[in-house]
């Protein structure tokens, strides 16, 4: 059974940093692109970033370019999202997701709150 | 960016009645590999999203056959043949053809 388990969310001040992790199991992690998708409270879904199988190709939404970095460790079946210079509008539940074109798998999400 | 427009915003439906959700894209979603990357998700209250349909009309394993997807190019539809109480939630379409990938705004399905 495919499992994606996010961790690392929490409360952070504007301008601060936070690092999210996603532990994957139940499939051959190194064979798939992976993604992060977020959902602000009471709002819709928003694709954030994706990374290819070996980490050589990374894609980001415009509003996080230069502030967020997606990475992966295939030996540890783990996906990461380093978030710097956080803004109030980054407040959301962040979901770890599978292959970005169709997003067949989702984690339970981790809440990031940016507030002073 | 490709804009995904869903309608209606809210859809009250009586139990056992059909429901239909429209999703329109600002550009064709046919990719260079010949596939059309239009996906439908269901998000029940308090839960993570769950994929229902991928590549326009392919139903995921475990998804009841009362759910069906259709369409082509820029115009797509999710249909529920007979709404059940467990279908309450928000439904989203997403295009995975053009970076950045984008979602529709969502359609809230409720029981009338």
Interface residues (C-beta under 8 A of the other chain):
Chain A: X44 X45 X46 X47 X50 X59 X60 X61 X62 X95 X100 X101 X102 X103 X104 X105 X106 X107 X108 X109
Chain B: X37 X39 X41 X43 X48 X49 X50 X51 X54 X55 X60 X90 X92 X94 X96 X97 X99 X100 X101 X102 X103 X104 X105 X106
